[in-house]
Each structure stands twice: as structure tokens, then as C-alpha cells.
């Protein structure tokens, strides 16, 4: 759309900025709440302990006395006293009294729950009021260090002296002042201090966090994001609009710092991308392009353009004839020079400098030929939000490397671009628009070329500055936000300006500046409220926010709670035989919500029993609770019922039955102090049913124990849980056969066979036959043992694979369900095979070949799965190099269930004796024809490769000599000699290219002839626009060039000038005249161009650098626009981009 058309349209900024609040109400509410918030008394407390010392007089060294428990900051504490010290004093030392503070629950604290406290221990003088003997310290109380204090608190002799006043009437008075530190990880009020919250860093996403904070703090932009249409069924991790809406909502209303994981997932990024740092300006452009695409067809379709888009006036004006070429171009941000400029004003002036085109640089004016001319760029219209990218990185010619420029560079808070001191506006620029801008954001890069850190300073209200550094937000001032980000010659520690002689280079300096036009400030910065969010979206976001805050509260209060996980018969039945699970009884982490009780740790167990009665409708009298234990063989079984004494305790006193948490703590485990797993034995509603019902519990005598039963059906290969029985130790399974037949649903009189399930880790002792006539005592069965019941079958019963439970469970233990995917399509669903872990390499390939209906398994090649990035590993599995399925499915310490396969055109063992090369063939015009796969013996030479290529090409190569070249970075790196061993050919990072040798290059070149290496390099129109060129005059790179496309070789005379070589190149490549006029030429001894004119002689330059066929020979560079895709396309897209390298650019795939 032309600028005139844009001016006729009503600005959308006015449509979305319908509120004129001076300050975001969310921020205002947070500040008022912070001002009115109570103190931190709930985190502090004191306790006094009066001790009758008479009963301690007989204590020996090392004997201790605890105070009663007391509570401070929701944690339980107690004082610990050693009247004669906790250790024998060394020779010459006096006996001392030891005093400590103890956290009695520390033994069950997981790492993230351990309280940190600062405290002071006091011994009170009872003769002089106010006099105390005190010592203070701080400590984090853990399971390994549950108490902390002073082994030499006071000499015992001094304490025992009645005249000193410490011990009076056989009484000591100890006290403690205690302050528990807040756990900032679960701070529910991170917003209180500033009214803002931060963004969590995923690894190296500080650049993204800085950009998102800046964009969020443009309310007009935020409102537009809220107005993007989304569906109720969208998932934030798969929808960029919803992910950004959710993130902005959390930044506006959350009390805690915000995660960006859903947003990066919506980008299509994985964990690897989160640890890859990028440029903030590049992300800004890519994100805004993607949002523009998502906003098309909506009421906010042009909001990004109206906020950020400006226009330049590009011109070339002839000096001696009446001819002028002009063009209007749009921009979303501006790149300003830092080097050689003191401030923003000088950068704008340099941006608009006039360049004189003369001599070799004359302009080809239509109808006038080559003319001297003035070339420049002015501004036709600036946007409401001006994004200035400071060019802090540039190429250093002396170092031959990129460097960061830390020069001092000033920028004002109020930028007046209407100033008479600079002239940057074109003749068509509107004169009735003010171009005064107020500084809104300063994005800072701290560090060097190869790494660093981004953060941002923002003043949302135009007055007060804030620093946003990932999840840390703090109020700051102009000095920190502006003056200290100028670079070299910054501010001293005391805030005074450095003297010129003392100025130093700062590695932290402004990298991007954002200004908002003063006249548009109220519109752009108009407050965004909940009224700007669609009702269905608002309801969803508020619900998600409430759920998040509830989870945060649960984590913060986790040390106050115990979680009781109560398994019932129904849970066991739902577990056994489902999803391939057959061993043991239940997974407590998958219990239904009604069987999980999160209760205060000081609740008494009878209160819990009452809750079970209310929730599960089981009378207290009919409840019997069993504790679980992990046996020595790794099985997990009910061990014994809780005693009457245990059922009278508070939950915390059952800590000996808690689940021990080692290693990584799960999300669920962060919500309580400890898990206690129980099995509820209760009456069942009816035989064969696992619903709880009325009825008395069966009695359990001294010689009774609990057995649990499973039923195995050999015909259907189904194993399921069927119930439990209280049995006597001297009874036999034969006595229970009728009851067991009924439990299993078998026909009366069915002959049974029973096994004890012992362990799940494989081997012959997984299950063991239990004779029906043996007593349980003889078989040493006990509480929680599992008996598998099955009908007895004769051996080799037709249609039965596994006639008994032992063989069936042996198969289940060895079974691996493996997904095989084609290597060329690693994201496909693939096919699944049921294999055994002990299968060898040949057996695995045999099963896969049968599934693929292949006769020859040796033509299959496998590649293992990388469990870190969920992709195929880089190298395939060599023939029989890994000889078991278990090893094939192991990556590092991780087990996977995915393998990749290829179907080869020859047996793998034969293929591995050959050298396989992928060679791209190009025709006489350097055009890519196709890729050929060449196989030659590993001990062969390059001539063998060329002969095989000639055979595959057939008539196209008949009678012609071929050559093989290594191409790197779109340059001919090396021409391979025919006698060179093929093992020396580099194909990992170099692309291989073959072509027919032109007649004038066949054989050894005669004296006076040189082989010229030619490559293409990019002259980007965007770069041209920034430097003031137009379509007929491309900007020349100031630094190293970027090569692309297909390089080639041509023979030239040593004394031949460029003016004679260029027409040959034009004819060879078939470049149209109009396009050819835009091409430029440079000599490239490396990456830095040496510009060439028509009279330059190339042969002399080449010979002065190196031999013509040397590796890395100098090139003639053809500079022109790269019209190939800027980023490699998927699906094996062709073109030279995929063959000769690709850009590592930011991608948003949503």
C-alpha cells in the first residue's frame, strides 16, 4: 500500500487505544497493595525455655536434652541443650555448655523444602534484668544437618557460678529469636515491589525476554495481540497467538515470574533452541512478520505497520544532466552506525549523507549514459514507534574478524529530529507532523562477540525507569538506564562522570533503542484492561492463572502437608494387566483424585479415617490400613496393618512409613512434605466386584496373613487381579480351591495350578510353583504375597503359546515393543514390532524384513535413536556391530523404543567394503543436473569415482573427461587429482561436485594461461536501500561477503583484463542484459572483497597469491542479488542452498 493510501485509512492505533489512563491500573493496584501490605512478623518468632537444672546434674558429656516443640513461620523447632557439652574438651580446655536449634522434621524435608533461618540463642541472666549471653548465626536445616548452633556456647564453670546469675534456684532460662527466610522461588507477590514481574530464562533466552518485555510495555501492541482471534480448543504450545496472549496476560496479572516455554513451543522450538542465543533485532523482525501473517483478515490487520513502519526517500540525481531517479521504500527499524558517531543525531546525519558517484562508480542514467551523480537517502515519514538498532558489531580489517564496538555513544531522553542542525527529511515529508520522540526502552547487550547477556530498561509511564533482567525486575534511574549504557567514558562508581584520561570501555552498552513519538504517546501507551480481551479468552486465561497460583501456594506451603495415597482393590484391578503392566499391584502416582488426600501434617489419623468414611462411604469400623514396603528383591507390597497405637498418632509421626525421595523430585512431590502410601482393606459390595460396600471386615488373628490373587488365562494371555483373602499360615491352597475357582470365574471343579509372583526383574525366580497341598508356612508366605491362579493345562496344548504363568511373565519381561521409522522420514508414525530383548542383530533384522515383506534382511541398515533430541543418531549401525536388541535400544544411560531403518540396494556387509559418495553433477552452464550416488572400493582412487560417474551418466559423458571437485562455502576448494586415494576425499563438510572438463581446460594449461576460480556473492537489495542505492546500483559490502550458488572454473590468459573475461561469463551463465548491468566484480583472496574495474588483470593477481589449483585458491567474485530462498526449505528441497550450506537463522514455524 502506498503511503498516500495509508494516510486515508483511519489509524488503527486510535481504534485499539480507547482508554487514556496515565498509568496501567494493574501496576497501580500492585503498588497500593505493596504499600498496605503487612510486615514480616509471620516469618519471625521467639521461644523461651525454662529448664529445671537439677534433673540434668547427672548428665554425662554428650547427653542431650530437647525442649518441647514450638512453631515459627509454620515450621516446628526445638532447642537442644548439652549441659556438659557435646564433645570431650581437648587438653587444657574448659568444659563448656552446648546449645543448638533443631528442626525435628528436617529428616523428611526434600531439598527444596529445607528452611533457611537466621537466629540468636540467649542465656538470660536472672539477677540483672535485661542482661543476656547471646550468640547468633544462620543455617539451612536439612536431613544431614538438622541442628545448628554452638558447641562452646558458655563455659560450664561460669554458668554454674550462682554469683553470675545464669543458674538461679536450679533453673536456667534459654530463649531463641528466630527469623525464617522467605523461599523466593515460590514468592506469591513478586509484583508487589515494582508492579511488574519478570520472565524466566530457559537457558539462553535473555534476548527474547528483553524483546517481549519491551513489546508488552507498548499497551497498543499488547491490545492488538489480545484482539487476535483464537479458538477455544487451541493449545498455547501449538498456537502462537494464544501463547503470546497468555504470556502477556500473565505479565499483566500474575503475581509470580512467567515462563516462556509455551511460547517457544509455539515457535516450533525444542530444548536445543532454548540454549542457542540469537540477535534480538532478528527475533523482532521474524516475530513481527509472523504476527502480521496471523493478523491478516482481522481488525488489527495493519497495527504492526501503523506502529513501526516508516518510509525512506531514495534518490540518485545526476550532476551534469537533468535526470533524477527516486524510490520510496518502507522500513520497520533502522540500523544506525556507532563507529565514528558521538550520538544518535550524528548517526542520522551519517545515514543521510550524500555520496558522489564518479569515476568507476558513475551512474548509468537512462538515455544519458554514464554520469556523475549524487546518491542519498532521506526520510519521507517516520513511524509512531521508532526502533533503532545500533551497529555495535562490525568487521575489523586489521584483525580480519568481527568485533564489538564499545565506543561511547550518547542518546537523549527526548529526541528532536525536527532540529535545524540535521537535515534528514525528503521533499515529500509532511510538515505538519512533529518528529519529537521520547525514549521508551533501552535494550542492552553485555558481553562480547561470541556471547553475552541481554536485558532492557523501560519506562512504561514515560517517567520512572525499570530494569528487566530475566526474572529480576527493579526500579532504577536515568543514570543506570541511559548514561551508563553509552559505552566507553561511562559513569564512575560514585555516579560522577569519568575524567577523559580515566575513561574505560564498557562491555555493557545500548544495543537497541525504542522511541515513541511525543504526539502519539497517549495513543500508543493507553492502558490495556480486561475489557480489551474477548470474554471466552479472558475466562480461559483467568482460570489458568487461578490454577497456577493455586499450584504456587501448594509449593510454598508444601512443608505443612502430608499426602496420603490410598490404594483400594479397584485401583489394583485397574493397574494389573493394563497398558502391558503385569507385575506387582498398583502405581500410586496414577491413583484417582478421590484416593489422594493432602492433609495438614499435624492432623491426627482418626480425622483422616473420618474423611475416608465421608469420601469413600466406608465406616471407620470397617477400615483396615496397610503400609507398603519395598522388599529386598525390589517388589512393592502391603507389609502389615497399622497398629492401634499408630492409628492414634498425628500424620507427621508416621514419618517412618513415608516414601523416601531420592534423586529428582517430581512436581507432585513438591506439594507436600512427604507421601504416605496405604492400602485400604475394606468390605466389598459383592463377590467379583471391587466396589466398597457394607459389611464387617474379616477378622485377622495372630497366625493369619493377607494374600492377594491374580488369574492367568493361557488361552487369551490375560493376567488380571481377582481379589484378596485373609488366610491361616497352616492352611493350604487346596483348601481354598473352590473359593479361588469362583474368584477367577472358572467352571466348578477346574483343576488349578498356582504360582507365587516373587520379583519383576527377570530370571528363573520371577515366579515359583506353589503345590496346592503345601502349607503356606512351609512355603514361607507372608503378608502381601501374590498368588497367580490358572487352570492346569497339559503341555503343547494347541493354540496356546504360554501354557503357564511362569513362561508368560518371562515373555512379558523380555518383550519390547519397538517402533521402526524410515530414516528419510523420522517424524512418521512408523511401524511397530513385538520383539524380545535378548534377540541378536540378525534376528531383529529378520523380524523387520518379514514385516516389510523383504526376502533379504541383509539389505536393511539400522540407525539408533538419540534420546536427547528425539532424532536419529548421526551414524548408522555397522553390520553386526551391536549384537542385541537391548543394546540397540540404549543411548547412553537411557533406554528408547525407537529405531530407524533404510532399505539398501545391496547387502550391508558388502556396502561397508565400499566408499559411498554423494556427488552433484553440473552441466556446461554450471547448472545442477542431479545427485548421483557413487560406490567404489575403499582402496580405490578418484579415477575409479570418475569412471563410475561416466558409467552412470551414459551418453551425457561419452568421450568426455570428467573431474571431481570439493566445494565448501560455495567456493571450489579443491580439484581432486585422478590418482588421489578415494579415502582422502572429504565428504563430511565439503560438497562433492562433478562436471565435464571444458576443452580449453583439458590437460596441462600452456604457459601464459591460468585457471580462474569463480564464485557468486550476495549484494542484498535491503543492504542497498540502507546505503542509498536503488535497483540499478547495489550497495557494496563493507565487510566480508557471503557466497552462494554454484562456483565454477574457467581458463583465462594471464594478461587478459576483466573487460574481456566478463562477456565470457555472461554468455556461459546466460544472464540477461538488464540483469547483467547490475552485477559487480571483486577479487576474493579470502572473504574480503577487492573491487575490480574493467581494466584490472586477474591472472597477475592470482599468481601473486597462490598456485591456481591450490586448496583455497583466490576467486573472482560475481556480486549480485541472491534470489535463492534465504532459508533452506524442507523436504529435501533442491538448489544450491542445501548443497553448499545454509543460514542458521531464527525460525518461527507456528
Secondary structure, 3 states (H helix, E strand, C coil): CCHHHHHHCCCHHHHHCCCCCCCCHHHHHHHHHHHHCCCCHHHEEEEEEEEEHHHHCCCCCCCCEECCCEEECCEEEEEEEECCCCCCCCCCCCCEEEEEEECCCHHHCCHHHCCEEEEEEEEECCCCCCCEEEEEEEEECCCCCCEEEEEEEEEHHHHHCHHHCCCECCEEEEEEEEEECCCHHHCCCCCCCCCCCCECCCCCCHHHHHHHHHHHCCHHHHHHHHCCCCCCCCCHHHCHHHHHHHHHHHHHHCCCCECCHHHHHHCCCCHHHHCCCCCHHHHHHHHHHHHHHHHCCCCCCCHHHHHHCEEEEEEEEECCCCCEEEEEEEECCEEEECCCCCEHHHHHHHHCCCEEECHHHCEEECCCEEECEEEEEEEEECCCEEEEEEECEEEECCCCEEEECCCCCECCCEEECCCCCCCCECCCCCCCCCCEEEEEEEEEEEEECCEEEEEEEECCCCCCEEEEECCEEEEECHHHHCHHHCCCCCECCCCCECCHHHCCCCCEEEEEEEEEEHHHHHHHCCCCCHHHCCHHHHHHHHHHHHHHHHHHHHHHCHHHEEEEEEECHHHHHHHCCCCCCCCCCCCHHHCCHHHEEEEECCCEHHHHHHHHHHHHCCCHHHCEEEEEEECCCCCEEEEEECCCCHHHCEHHHHHHHECCCCCCCCCHHHHCCEEEEEEEECCECCCCCCCECCCCCCCCCCCEEEEEEEEEECCCCEEEEEEEEEEECCCEHHHHHHHHHHHHCCCCCCCEEEEEECCCCCCCCCEEECCCCCECCCCCCCCCEEEEEEECCCCCCCCCCCCCHHHHHHHHHHEEEEEEEEHHHCCCCCEEEEEECCCCHHHHHHHHHHHCCCCCHHHEEEEEEECCCCEECCCCCCCCCCCCHHHHCEECCEECCEEEEEECCCCHHHHCCEEEEEEEEECCCCCEEEEEEEEEECCCEHHHHHHHHHHHHHHHHCCCCEEEEEEECCEEEEECCCCCEHHHCCCCCCEEEEEECCHHHCCCCCCCEEEEEEEEEECCHHHHHHHCCECCECCCCCCCCCEEEEEEEEEEECCCEHHHHHHHHHHHHCCCHHHHCCCEEEEECCCCCEECCCCCEHHHHHHHHCCCCCCCCCEEEEEECCCCCCCCCCCCCCCHHHHHCCCCCCCCCC
